[in-house]
């Protein structure tokens, strides 16, 4: 697309566009990217132009179009912020800089790094949401052209798209983009499943003909009879949407009913309800599948009526009914705030207020000190549908699906949540773990002196409530934990011949990136941190040598002197895990982890169970665990994997290839380890490797059975 073509596309919806600015940005971007090429061999500048085209199709403002043309110049060319600002102004330069910073954020890195990078993502979004719109368009074009990337890069980008960018597009109200991103990622991550669904669609069409055309025609006839003017569209749902339903309902394709979706677009809100009546009068509605998002909009501004009816041949079909204005909101989402029509900024009273949502989210996430809590809060905000409940005064409170009265109380105010002792739902006293439903009225009962209870953590679902409860519990127990942590640190340091002085503890806290010594001691006392980690922060060599190595013969406590034991092949227990023993006549005792599936075979034989536990202290690296890995098939990858394992002081005792594909290898590696902490360290190091697609600890109940059969 030439500069003139792009300007013509923008001018079609915005006759007052600054054509000179767009043309200058086009020329500057083309000049800066001259000589650069994409993996496909095309000139690199075709990518920024494609991103600008996607945004022009959403009728975005000039600044966003120009940012799209320049979004890679600061990062990938000799251009810098000052030059972009001089040529195109401060506003555009900051947009380009914001997209550059988003591009540099590695969202699929280690968990602690991921949490920090999510913070950066939301901070960038909070400054100007157009940054994320450009980034989403950038990701969409990259996914459309992903085949030119290396296989391992395709998987990494597809996983990141599925986990982060697709849900984010949905949260921004851009459902069409979410669906396309999900399906493009699905094509990479599980091409066999997608191809299977596509083949079944083709077979179904051959067997039943054009179902969509027939049902669409039937609906139009019914609406004409009722005197309603409306547009009716039908489509088969996206392969990923169908596959997800198959997984959720645990059903095969042939048993899945609502694989077709229909949309009715009306002129007025009143017509939406008239259409609903006409459809329900003609076809039987499916109980529990009706949702009125017109009277109760979703939190991202989405409004529509959803119903599912039994159509031809008893097949279920989903129908969405909305006005033209609602449809534009559903398609455009956040982009409506910067879109133009006939040269005028589009004002849409139903669109989401993205600035308010991002500001609230950023403020709430700033309170999160723990990485796990932070990521949990992000996912709660991005991935969950919401329910709407009322206060006794009639105010609407929006909560994630599955929320409880405690979540409701914290949504009103942290002080009310902390003092909650009970709740009434629609006038009836209910337990605090009750799951709230749409439209219910909730009255919170409070009492002076009440404090949050530890059990509430498992009851609530909102990030806000979980954060507030954890904060309150930590504050209440802080002094006790600090005292306990100080004693644990004293003993740990004495065990290696050192003294836990104030300076030593301060140095350890700084090394562990803690705010202060009290914070470190509190975490040590609450078991969030181990004493070995504290010692290791200052004396890494001494920490590994704490105590003498335990002999293999006395590694397990609870067996008699004349008994010997074997570790179960099915679960391969290691020191640090809870264990139990099973006796066999004339044979060694077999040790299993407490959650081993193989124990189910002995449930009715309690006399054979022996209560055991591992000896405290340093165990030898002689406990073999099998790791099931999928790695990219590339030069040097296997050698790198072996090096990573060796760097963690672990020995590979066996290695078997299970499956060989042109792009990937699946293999099982036997690694000799000291304890569960050693196992976690090895798996974390491997998981961080970009060439490792998946890794899991192999736990197979049939392995122990096979060993017994071989022994016999």
C-alpha positions as CSV (number, residue, x, y, z in Angstrom):
1,X,0.0,0.0,0.0
2,X,1.4,3.4,-1.1
3,X,1.3,6.6,1.0
4,X,-1.5,7.8,-1.3
5,X,-3.5,4.6,-0.8
6,X,-3.2,4.8,3.0
7,X,-4.2,8.5,3.0
8,X,-7.2,7.7,0.8
9,X,-8.3,5.0,3.3
10,X,-8.1,7.5,6.2
11,X,-9.7,10.3,4.2
12,X,-12.7,8.0,3.5
13,X,-13.7,8.3,7.2
14,X,-11.9,11.5,8.1
15,X,-12.0,14.1,5.3
16,X,-10.1,16.5,7.6
17,X,-7.1,14.2,8.0
18,X,-3.6,15.8,8.0
19,X,-2.5,14.1,4.7
20,X,0.8,15.9,4.8
21,X,1.7,14.5,8.2
22,X,0.9,10.9,7.2
23,X,2.8,11.3,3.9
24,X,5.9,12.6,5.8
25,X,5.7,9.8,8.3
26,X,5.4,7.3,5.5
27,X,8.5,8.7,3.7
28,X,10.5,8.9,7.0
29,X,9.6,5.3,8.0
30,X,10.4,4.0,4.5
31,X,13.8,5.8,4.6
32,X,14.7,4.6,8.1
33,X,13.9,1.0,7.3
34,X,15.6,1.0,3.9
35,X,17.7,-2.1,3.5
36,X,15.9,-4.0,6.3
37,X,13.9,-7.2,5.5
38,X,11.5,-9.4,7.3
39,X,12.0,-13.2,7.8
40,X,9.7,-13.7,4.7
41,X,12.1,-11.7,2.5
42,X,9.8,-8.7,2.1
43,X,11.0,-5.2,2.8
44,X,10.6,-4.5,6.5
45,X,8.6,-1.3,6.0
46,X,5.7,-3.4,4.6
47,X,5.0,-4.4,8.3
48,X,4.5,-0.8,9.7
49,X,2.3,0.0,6.7
50,X,0.2,-3.1,7.4
51,X,-0.2,-2.1,11.1
52,X,-1.2,1.4,10.0
53,X,-3.8,-0.2,7.6
54,X,-5.3,-2.3,10.4
55,X,-5.7,0.8,12.5
56,X,-7.1,2.8,9.6
57,X,-9.8,0.1,9.2
58,X,-10.7,0.9,12.8
59,X,-11.0,4.6,11.8
60,X,-8.3,5.7,14.2
61,X,-7.0,9.3,14.6
62,X,-4.0,10.7,12.6
63,X,-1.6,10.4,15.6
64,X,-2.2,6.7,15.9
65,X,-1.8,6.1,12.2
66,X,1.5,8.0,12.2
67,X,2.6,6.1,15.3
68,X,2.0,2.8,13.5
69,X,4.1,3.9,10.6
70,X,7.0,4.9,12.9
71,X,6.5,2.3,15.7
72,X,9.8,0.4,15.0
73,X,12.0,3.4,14.0
74,X,13.3,4.2,17.5
75,X,14.0,0.5,18.3
76,X,15.3,-0.8,14.9
77,X,16.8,2.1,13.1
78,X,19.2,5.0,13.6
79,X,16.3,7.3,14.4
80,X,15.9,8.5,18.0
81,X,13.3,10.1,20.2
82,X,14.6,13.6,19.7
83,X,14.4,13.3,15.9
84,X,10.9,11.9,15.9
85,X,9.8,14.7,18.3
86,X,11.4,17.4,16.1
87,X,9.7,16.1,13.0
88,X,6.3,14.9,14.3
89,X,5.7,16.6,17.7
90,X,5.9,15.5,21.3
91,X,2.5,13.6,21.3
92,X,3.5,11.2,18.5
93,X,7.1,10.8,19.8
94,X,5.8,9.7,23.2
95,X,3.4,7.2,21.5
96,X,6.2,5.7,19.4
97,X,8.4,5.6,22.5
98,X,5.6,3.9,24.5
99,X,5.2,1.2,21.8
100,X,9.0,0.7,21.7
101,X,9.0,0.1,25.5
102,X,6.1,-2.4,25.2
103,X,7.9,-4.3,22.5
104,X,11.0,-4.7,24.7
105,X,8.9,-6.1,27.6
106,X,9.4,-9.9,27.8
107,X,6.0,-11.0,29.1
108,X,6.8,-14.7,29.0
109,X,9.9,-14.6,31.2
110,X,10.4,-16.0,34.7
111,X,7.5,-15.4,37.1
112,X,9.1,-12.6,39.1
113,X,10.3,-10.9,35.9
114,X,6.9,-11.4,34.3
115,X,5.1,-9.7,37.2
116,X,7.4,-6.7,36.9
117,X,6.9,-6.5,33.2
118,X,3.2,-6.7,33.5
119,X,3.5,-3.6,35.8
120,X,5.4,-1.9,33.0
121,X,2.7,-2.9,30.5
122,X,-0.1,-1.4,32.5
123,X,1.8,1.7,33.4
124,X,2.5,2.3,29.7
125,X,-1.2,1.7,29.0
126,X,-2.3,4.1,31.7
127,X,-0.4,6.9,30.1
128,X,-2.0,6.6,26.7
129,X,-4.2,3.6,25.6
130,X,-3.4,4.2,21.9
131,X,-0.1,2.6,22.7
132,X,-1.8,-0.8,23.3
133,X,-4.0,-0.3,20.3
134,X,-0.9,0.0,18.1
135,X,0.8,-2.9,19.9
136,X,-2.3,-5.1,19.4
137,X,-2.4,-4.3,15.7
138,X,1.4,-5.0,15.5
139,X,0.8,-8.4,17.1
140,X,-2.1,-9.1,14.8
141,X,-0.1,-8.6,11.7
142,X,2.9,-10.6,13.1
143,X,0.5,-13.5,13.8
144,X,-1.0,-13.2,10.3
145,X,2.6,-13.6,8.9
146,X,4.0,-15.9,11.6
147,X,4.8,-18.8,9.2
148,X,8.0,-17.0,8.1
149,X,9.4,-17.2,11.7
150,X,11.5,-20.1,13.1
151,X,9.3,-22.9,14.6
152,X,10.4,-22.2,18.2
153,X,9.8,-18.5,17.8
154,X,6.3,-19.3,16.4
155,X,5.4,-21.3,19.5
156,X,6.8,-18.6,21.8
157,X,4.8,-15.8,20.0
158,X,1.7,-17.9,19.8
159,X,1.7,-18.8,23.5
160,X,2.3,-15.1,24.4
161,X,-0.6,-14.1,22.1
162,X,-3.0,-16.7,23.6
163,X,-2.1,-15.9,27.2
164,X,-1.8,-12.2,27.1
165,X,-2.7,-10.2,24.0
166,X,-5.9,-12.1,23.0
167,X,-7.5,-11.7,26.5
168,X,-6.2,-8.1,26.6
169,X,-8.0,-7.4,23.3
170,X,-11.2,-8.9,24.7
171,X,-10.8,-6.8,27.9
172,X,-10.4,-3.7,25.6
173,X,-13.8,-4.6,24.0
174,X,-12.3,-5.6,20.7
175,X,-13.9,-9.1,20.4
176,X,-13.2,-9.5,16.7
177,X,-9.5,-9.1,17.3
178,X,-9.5,-11.4,20.3
179,X,-11.1,-14.2,18.2
180,X,-8.7,-13.7,15.3
181,X,-5.6,-13.7,17.6
182,X,-6.8,-16.8,19.4
183,X,-7.4,-18.7,16.2
184,X,-4.0,-17.7,14.7
185,X,-2.3,-18.8,17.9
186,X,-4.3,-22.0,18.0
187,X,-3.2,-22.8,14.4
188,X,0.4,-22.7,15.7
189,X,0.0,-24.3,19.1
190,X,-2.3,-27.2,18.1
191,X,-2.6,-27.3,14.3
192,X,-3.7,-31.0,14.4
193,X,-6.8,-30.1,16.5
194,X,-7.6,-27.1,14.4
195,X,-7.3,-29.1,11.1
196,X,-9.5,-31.8,12.6
197,X,-12.2,-29.3,13.4
198,X,-11.9,-27.8,9.9
199,X,-12.3,-31.2,8.3
200,X,-15.3,-32.0,10.4
201,X,-16.9,-28.7,9.4
202,X,-16.4,-29.7,5.7
203,X,-17.9,-33.1,6.3
204,X,-20.8,-31.6,8.2
205,X,-21.5,-29.2,5.3
206,X,-21.5,-32.1,2.8
207,X,-24.0,-34.0,5.0
208,X,-26.4,-31.2,5.9
209,X,-25.9,-28.6,3.2
210,X,-25.6,-24.9,3.9
211,X,-27.2,-24.7,7.4
212,X,-26.3,-21.1,8.0
213,X,-28.1,-19.9,4.8
214,X,-31.2,-21.9,5.7
215,X,-31.4,-20.7,9.3
216,X,-30.6,-17.1,8.3
217,X,-33.5,-17.3,5.8
218,X,-35.9,-18.7,8.4
219,X,-35.1,-15.8,10.8
220,X,-35.6,-13.2,8.1
221,X,-39.0,-14.7,7.3
222,X,-40.0,-14.6,11.0
223,X,-38.9,-11.0,11.4
224,X,-40.8,-9.9,8.3
225,X,-43.9,-11.5,9.7
226,X,-43.5,-9.5,12.9
227,X,-42.9,-6.3,10.9
228,X,-39.4,-5.8,12.3
229,X,-36.6,-4.3,10.1
230,X,-33.3,-5.9,10.9
231,X,-30.2,-7.4,9.4
232,X,-29.4,-11.1,10.0
233,X,-26.0,-12.6,9.7
234,X,-24.8,-16.1,10.4
235,X,-21.4,-17.8,10.7
236,X,-19.6,-20.9,11.9
237,X,-17.8,-20.2,15.1
238,X,-14.0,-20.0,15.0
239,X,-12.1,-23.3,15.4
240,X,-10.5,-22.3,18.7
241,X,-13.9,-21.3,20.1
242,X,-15.3,-24.7,19.2
243,X,-12.2,-26.5,20.6
244,X,-12.5,-24.6,23.9
245,X,-16.1,-25.6,24.2
246,X,-15.2,-29.2,23.5
247,X,-12.6,-29.1,26.3
248,X,-14.9,-27.3,28.8
249,X,-17.8,-29.6,28.2
250,X,-15.7,-32.7,27.7
251,X,-17.6,-33.4,24.5
252,X,-16.7,-34.5,21.0
253,X,-17.4,-32.4,17.9
254,X,-20.4,-34.5,17.0
255,X,-22.1,-33.9,20.4
256,X,-21.4,-30.2,20.4
257,X,-24.5,-28.3,19.6
258,X,-23.9,-24.5,19.3
259,X,-21.2,-24.4,16.6
260,X,-23.1,-21.8,14.6
261,X,-23.6,-18.2,15.7
262,X,-26.2,-15.7,14.3
263,X,-26.4,-11.9,14.8
264,X,-29.4,-9.7,14.4
265,X,-28.7,-6.0,14.0
266,X,-31.7,-3.6,14.7
267,X,-32.4,0.1,14.6
268,X,-33.5,0.6,18.2
269,X,-33.2,-0.9,21.7
270,X,-36.9,-1.6,21.7
271,X,-36.6,-3.6,18.4
272,X,-34.0,-5.8,20.2
273,X,-36.6,-7.1,22.6
274,X,-39.2,-7.4,19.8
275,X,-36.7,-9.6,17.9
276,X,-36.1,-11.7,21.0
277,X,-39.9,-12.3,21.3
278,X,-40.2,-13.3,17.6
279,X,-37.3,-15.8,17.8
280,X,-38.6,-17.4,21.1
281,X,-42.1,-17.6,19.7
282,X,-40.8,-19.5,16.6
283,X,-38.0,-21.6,18.2
284,X,-37.7,-23.2,21.7
285,X,-35.2,-21.4,23.9
286,X,-32.6,-23.4,25.8
287,X,-32.9,-22.9,29.6
288,X,-30.0,-21.1,31.3
289,X,-28.6,-19.8,28.0
290,X,-30.2,-16.3,28.0
291,X,-28.2,-13.2,29.0
292,X,-29.3,-9.6,28.8
293,X,-26.2,-7.5,28.5
294,X,-28.4,-4.5,27.3
295,X,-29.9,-3.9,30.8
296,X,-26.8,-5.1,32.5
297,X,-23.8,-4.2,30.3
298,X,-20.4,-5.9,30.6
299,X,-17.7,-3.9,32.4
300,X,-15.9,-3.3,29.0
301,X,-19.0,-1.5,27.6
302,X,-20.4,-4.5,25.7
303,X,-24.2,-4.5,25.2
304,X,-26.2,-7.2,23.5
305,X,-28.9,-9.9,24.1
306,X,-27.6,-13.5,23.9
307,X,-30.0,-16.4,23.6
308,X,-29.7,-20.0,22.4
309,X,-32.5,-21.8,20.7
310,X,-33.1,-25.2,19.2
311,X,-33.1,-24.7,15.4
312,X,-33.5,-27.1,12.5
313,X,-33.0,-30.8,13.3
314,X,-32.8,-29.9,17.0
315,X,-29.4,-28.3,16.5
316,X,-28.7,-25.5,19.0
317,X,-27.9,-22.1,17.6
318,X,-26.7,-19.0,19.5
319,X,-28.3,-15.6,18.6
320,X,-26.9,-12.2,19.5
321,X,-29.3,-9.3,19.2
322,X,-28.1,-5.7,19.3
323,X,-28.5,-2.2,17.7
324,X,-26.2,-0.8,15.1
325,X,-24.6,1.4,17.8
326,X,-24.1,-1.5,20.1
327,X,-22.6,-3.5,17.3
328,X,-20.0,-0.7,16.6
329,X,-19.0,-0.7,20.3
330,X,-18.7,-4.5,20.3
331,X,-16.5,-4.4,17.2
332,X,-14.4,-1.3,18.0
333,X,-14.3,-1.3,21.8
334,X,-11.6,1.0,23.2
335,X,-10.7,2.2,19.7
336,X,-14.1,4.1,19.7
337,X,-12.5,6.8,21.8
338,X,-10.1,7.8,19.1
339,X,-12.1,6.9,16.0
340,X,-13.4,9.4,13.5
341,X,-16.4,9.4,11.1
342,X,-16.9,12.1,8.5
343,X,-14.1,14.1,10.1
344,X,-15.8,14.1,13.5
345,X,-14.5,12.3,16.6
346,X,-17.0,9.5,17.4
347,X,-18.9,10.0,20.6
348,X,-20.3,6.8,21.9
349,X,-22.1,6.8,25.3
350,X,-22.0,3.0,25.6
351,X,-18.2,2.6,25.1
352,X,-16.1,1.5,28.0
353,X,-14.2,4.1,29.9
354,X,-10.7,2.6,29.4
355,X,-8.8,5.4,31.2
356,X,-10.8,4.8,34.4
357,X,-10.4,1.0,34.3
358,X,-6.6,1.2,33.7
359,X,-6.2,3.9,36.4
360,X,-8.1,1.7,39.0
361,X,-6.1,-1.4,37.9
362,X,-2.8,0.3,38.1
363,X,-3.5,1.8,41.5
364,X,-4.6,-1.6,42.8
365,X,-1.7,-3.4,41.4
366,X,0.7,-0.9,42.9
367,X,-0.3,-2.3,46.3
368,X,0.8,-5.8,45.3
369,X,4.2,-6.6,46.8
370,X,4.2,-10.4,46.0
371,X,4.7,-11.5,42.4
372,X,2.2,-14.3,42.7
373,X,-0.4,-12.0,44.1
374,X,0.2,-9.5,41.4
375,X,-0.1,-12.0,38.5
376,X,-3.2,-13.4,40.2
377,X,-4.8,-9.9,40.3
378,X,-3.9,-9.3,36.6
379,X,-5.5,-12.5,35.5
380,X,-8.6,-11.9,37.6
381,X,-9.0,-8.5,36.0
382,X,-8.3,-9.7,32.4
383,X,-9.8,-13.1,32.2
384,X,-13.1,-13.3,34.2
385,X,-16.6,-12.4,33.2
386,X,-18.5,-10.4,35.8
387,X,-21.8,-10.5,37.8
388,X,-23.8,-7.5,38.9
389,X,-25.2,-7.2,42.4
390,X,-27.0,-4.4,44.3
391,X,-26.4,-2.7,47.6
392,X,-29.4,-2.0,49.8
393,X,-29.4,1.5,48.4
394,X,-29.6,0.2,44.8
395,X,-26.0,0.9,43.8
396,X,-24.6,-1.6,41.3
397,X,-21.4,-3.5,42.3
398,X,-19.5,-5.4,39.5
399,X,-17.7,-8.5,40.5
400,X,-16.0,-11.5,38.8
401,X,-18.2,-14.6,38.3
402,X,-17.9,-16.8,41.4
403,X,-17.6,-13.8,43.8
404,X,-18.8,-14.1,47.4
405,X,-20.3,-11.6,49.9
406,X,-16.7,-11.0,51.2
407,X,-15.7,-9.9,47.7
408,X,-18.8,-7.7,47.7
409,X,-17.8,-6.1,51.0
410,X,-14.3,-5.4,49.9
411,X,-15.5,-3.9,46.6
412,X,-17.5,-1.3,48.7
413,X,-14.6,-0.5,51.0
414,X,-11.6,-2.3,52.6
415,X,-12.8,-1.3,56.0
416,X,-16.3,-2.9,55.4
417,X,-14.6,-6.1,54.1
418,X,-12.3,-6.4,57.1
419,X,-15.2,-6.0,59.5
420,X,-17.6,-8.4,57.7
421,X,-19.2,-11.1,59.9
422,X,-22.2,-12.1,57.8
423,X,-24.4,-11.2,54.8
424,X,-28.0,-11.3,53.6
425,X,-28.7,-12.0,50.0
426,X,-32.2,-10.9,48.9
427,X,-33.1,-10.6,52.6
428,X,-32.0,-14.1,53.6
429,X,-28.9,-14.8,55.8
430,X,-26.3,-16.8,53.8
431,X,-22.8,-18.2,54.6
432,X,-19.9,-16.1,53.6
433,X,-18.8,-18.6,51.0
434,X,-22.0,-18.3,49.0
435,X,-21.4,-17.6,45.2
436,X,-23.3,-14.5,44.2
437,X,-25.5,-14.4,41.1
438,X,-26.6,-11.6,38.7
439,X,-29.2,-9.2,40.0
440,X,-29.0,-10.2,43.7
441,X,-29.3,-7.6,46.5
442,X,-26.5,-8.0,49.1
443,X,-26.5,-6.5,52.6
444,X,-23.2,-6.8,54.5
445,X,-23.3,-7.3,58.3
446,X,-20.3,-5.8,60.1
447,X,-19.1,-5.9,63.7
448,X,-16.5,-3.8,65.6
449,X,-13.3,-5.6,66.4
450,X,-13.7,-8.2,63.6
451,X,-10.6,-8.9,61.6
452,X,-10.0,-10.9,58.4
453,X,-9.6,-14.6,58.8
454,X,-7.0,-16.7,57.1
455,X,-9.7,-19.0,55.7
456,X,-11.1,-16.1,53.7
457,X,-8.2,-16.3,51.2
458,X,-9.6,-19.6,49.8
459,X,-13.1,-18.2,49.7
460,X,-12.7,-14.9,47.8
461,X,-11.9,-14.6,44.1
462,X,-11.2,-10.9,43.5
463,X,-7.6,-9.6,43.5
464,X,-8.7,-6.7,45.6
465,X,-10.1,-8.8,48.4
466,X,-7.2,-11.3,48.4
467,X,-4.6,-8.5,48.5
468,X,-6.4,-6.7,51.4
469,X,-6.8,-10.0,53.4
470,X,-3.2,-11.0,52.9
471,X,-2.0,-7.5,53.9
472,X,-4.2,-7.6,57.0
473,X,-3.0,-11.0,58.0
474,X,0.6,-10.1,57.4
475,X,0.3,-7.0,59.5
476,X,-1.4,-8.9,62.4
477,X,1.2,-11.7,62.4
478,X,4.2,-9.6,61.5
479,X,5.7,-9.1,64.9
480,X,5.3,-12.8,65.7
481,X,6.9,-13.8,62.4
482,X,9.8,-11.4,62.9
483,X,10.6,-12.8,66.3
484,X,10.4,-16.4,65.0
485,X,12.4,-15.5,61.9
486,X,15.2,-13.9,64.0
487,X,15.5,-17.1,66.0
488,X,15.6,-19.3,62.8
489,X,18.3,-17.0,61.3
490,X,20.4,-17.3,64.5
491,X,20.3,-21.1,64.5
492,X,21.0,-21.2,60.7
493,X,24.0,-19.0,61.0
494,X,25.4,-20.9,64.0
495,X,25.1,-24.1,62.0
496,X,27.7,-22.8,59.6
497,X,29.9,-21.2,62.3
498,X,28.7,-17.6,61.7
499,X,26.8,-15.0,63.8
500,X,23.6,-13.4,62.6
501,X,24.7,-9.8,63.3
502,X,22.6,-6.8,62.3
503,X,25.0,-6.1,59.5
504,X,24.9,-9.7,58.2
505,X,21.1,-9.7,58.2
506,X,21.0,-6.3,56.5
507,X,23.4,-7.6,53.8
508,X,21.2,-10.7,53.3
509,X,18.1,-8.6,53.0
510,X,19.7,-6.4,50.4
511,X,21.0,-9.5,48.4
512,X,17.5,-11.0,48.5
513,X,16.0,-7.6,47.2
514,X,13.9,-7.2,50.4
515,X,12.9,-3.7,51.7
516,X,14.5,-4.2,55.1
517,X,15.6,-6.8,57.6
518,X,12.2,-7.0,59.3
519,X,10.6,-7.8,55.9
520,X,13.1,-10.7,55.4
521,X,12.7,-12.0,59.0
522,X,8.9,-11.8,58.7
523,X,9.0,-13.9,55.5
524,X,11.4,-16.3,57.1
525,X,9.1,-16.7,60.1
526,X,6.1,-17.3,57.9
527,X,7.9,-20.0,55.8
528,X,7.8,-17.8,52.6
529,X,11.6,-18.0,52.8
530,X,13.9,-20.7,54.0
531,X,16.8,-20.3,56.4
532,X,19.1,-21.9,53.8
533,X,18.2,-19.1,51.3
534,X,19.1,-16.5,53.9
535,X,22.5,-18.1,54.6
536,X,23.1,-18.7,50.9
537,X,22.6,-14.9,50.3
538,X,25.9,-14.2,52.1
539,X,27.7,-17.5,52.3
540,X,26.6,-19.6,49.2
541,X,29.3,-22.2,49.6
542,X,28.6,-22.7,53.3
543,X,24.9,-23.0,52.7
544,X,25.3,-26.0,50.5
545,X,27.6,-27.6,53.1
546,X,25.2,-27.3,56.1
547,X,25.6,-30.4,58.1
548,X,27.0,-33.7,57.0
549,X,25.4,-35.6,54.1
550,X,22.9,-38.2,55.3
551,X,23.7,-41.8,54.5
552,X,21.3,-43.5,52.2
553,X,20.5,-46.3,54.8
554,X,19.1,-43.7,57.2
555,X,17.5,-41.3,54.8
556,X,14.0,-42.4,55.8
557,X,12.6,-42.2,59.3
558,X,10.0,-44.8,60.3
559,X,11.4,-48.1,59.0
560,X,12.9,-50.8,61.2
561,X,16.6,-51.7,61.2
562,X,15.9,-55.0,59.3
563,X,13.8,-53.3,56.6
564,X,15.0,-52.0,53.3
565,X,13.1,-49.8,50.9
566,X,12.7,-48.8,47.2
567,X,11.3,-45.5,45.9
568,X,8.1,-46.0,43.9
569,X,8.8,-45.8,40.1
570,X,5.3,-44.3,39.7
571,X,5.9,-41.1,41.6
572,X,9.7,-41.1,42.4
573,X,9.5,-39.4,45.8
574,X,12.4,-37.1,46.8
575,X,13.4,-35.7,50.3
576,X,11.2,-32.8,51.2
577,X,8.0,-34.5,50.1
578,X,5.4,-36.1,52.3
579,X,5.7,-39.9,51.9
580,X,4.0,-43.1,52.9
581,X,5.3,-46.7,52.7
582,X,3.5,-49.9,51.4
583,X,4.7,-53.3,52.6
584,X,5.1,-56.4,50.4
585,X,5.7,-59.8,51.8
586,X,9.3,-60.9,51.4
587,X,10.2,-57.7,49.5
588,X,11.5,-54.3,50.3
589,X,9.1,-51.6,51.4
590,X,8.0,-49.2,48.6
591,X,7.8,-45.5,49.3
592,X,5.3,-43.3,47.5
593,X,4.4,-39.6,47.7
594,X,1.2,-39.0,49.7
595,X,-0.6,-37.8,46.6
596,X,0.6,-40.7,44.3
597,X,-2.3,-42.1,42.2
598,X,-0.8,-45.6,42.6
599,X,-1.9,-45.6,46.2
600,X,-5.5,-46.0,45.1
601,X,-4.8,-49.8,44.6
602,X,-4.1,-50.1,48.4
603,X,-7.0,-48.1,49.8
604,X,-8.8,-51.2,51.1
605,X,-5.5,-52.6,52.7
606,X,-4.7,-50.1,55.6
607,X,-2.6,-52.7,57.4
608,X,0.0,-52.4,54.6
609,X,0.5,-48.7,55.0
610,X,3.5,-47.4,57.0
611,X,3.8,-43.7,58.2
612,X,7.2,-42.4,57.1
613,X,9.1,-39.1,56.6
614,X,12.5,-38.1,55.3
615,X,15.3,-37.4,57.7
616,X,16.0,-33.7,58.2
617,X,19.4,-32.5,56.7
618,X,21.4,-32.7,53.5
619,X,20.7,-35.7,51.4
620,X,22.9,-37.2,48.7
621,X,22.2,-36.5,45.0
622,X,21.0,-40.1,44.4
623,X,17.3,-39.7,44.0
624,X,16.4,-40.1,40.3
625,X,13.5,-38.2,38.9
626,X,12.3,-38.5,35.3
627,X,11.6,-35.2,33.5
628,X,9.3,-35.2,30.4
629,X,10.5,-32.5,28.0
630,X,9.6,-31.1,24.6
631,X,12.5,-29.2,23.0
632,X,13.1,-27.6,19.6
633,X,15.0,-29.6,17.1
634,X,17.9,-27.3,16.4
635,X,21.7,-27.5,16.4
636,X,23.2,-27.4,19.9
637,X,19.8,-27.4,21.8
638,X,20.3,-30.8,23.4
639,X,23.8,-29.9,24.5
640,X,22.5,-26.7,26.0
641,X,19.8,-28.6,28.0
642,X,22.5,-30.9,29.4
643,X,24.6,-27.9,30.3
644,X,21.8,-26.2,32.1
645,X,21.1,-29.4,34.2
646,X,24.8,-29.7,35.0
647,X,24.9,-26.0,36.0
648,X,22.4,-26.9,38.7
649,X,24.7,-29.6,40.2
650,X,22.5,-32.3,38.9
651,X,23.6,-35.5,37.0
652,X,21.9,-37.0,34.0
653,X,21.7,-40.8,34.5
654,X,19.6,-41.7,31.5
655,X,18.0,-40.1,28.4
656,X,15.3,-41.5,26.1
657,X,13.8,-40.0,23.0
658,X,10.0,-40.6,23.0
659,X,9.0,-38.8,19.8
660,X,10.9,-37.1,17.0
661,X,9.3,-34.5,14.8
662,X,10.9,-32.2,12.2
663,X,10.5,-29.2,14.6
664,X,10.5,-30.8,18.0
665,X,11.9,-33.7,20.1
666,X,10.0,-35.2,23.0
667,X,12.4,-36.9,25.5
668,X,12.5,-38.3,29.0
669,X,15.6,-37.4,31.1
670,X,16.5,-39.2,34.3
671,X,18.2,-36.7,36.7
672,X,19.8,-37.5,40.1
673,X,18.7,-35.0,42.7
674,X,19.1,-34.2,46.4
675,X,15.6,-33.1,47.4
676,X,12.5,-31.3,46.2
677,X,14.2,-27.9,46.3
678,X,16.9,-29.3,44.0
679,X,14.2,-30.5,41.7
680,X,12.4,-27.1,41.6
681,X,15.7,-25.4,40.9
682,X,16.5,-27.7,37.9
683,X,12.9,-27.4,36.4
684,X,12.9,-23.6,36.8
685,X,16.2,-23.3,35.0
686,X,15.0,-25.5,32.2
687,X,11.6,-23.7,32.0
688,X,13.4,-20.4,31.5
689,X,15.2,-21.8,28.4
690,X,13.6,-20.5,25.2
691,X,14.2,-23.8,23.4
692,X,12.2,-25.8,26.0
693,X,8.6,-25.9,24.9
694,X,7.3,-27.8,27.8
695,X,8.6,-29.6,30.9
696,X,6.9,-31.7,33.5
697,X,7.8,-34.3,36.2
698,X,6.8,-37.7,34.9
699,X,4.4,-39.5,37.2
700,X,3.0,-42.7,35.8
701,X,1.1,-45.1,38.0
702,X,1.7,-48.0,35.5
703,X,5.5,-47.8,35.9
704,X,5.5,-49.4,39.4
705,X,3.1,-52.1,38.2
706,X,5.4,-52.9,35.3
707,X,8.4,-53.1,37.7
708,X,6.6,-55.6,39.9
709,X,5.7,-57.7,36.9
710,X,9.3,-57.7,35.7
711,X,10.5,-58.6,39.2
712,X,8.2,-61.5,39.4
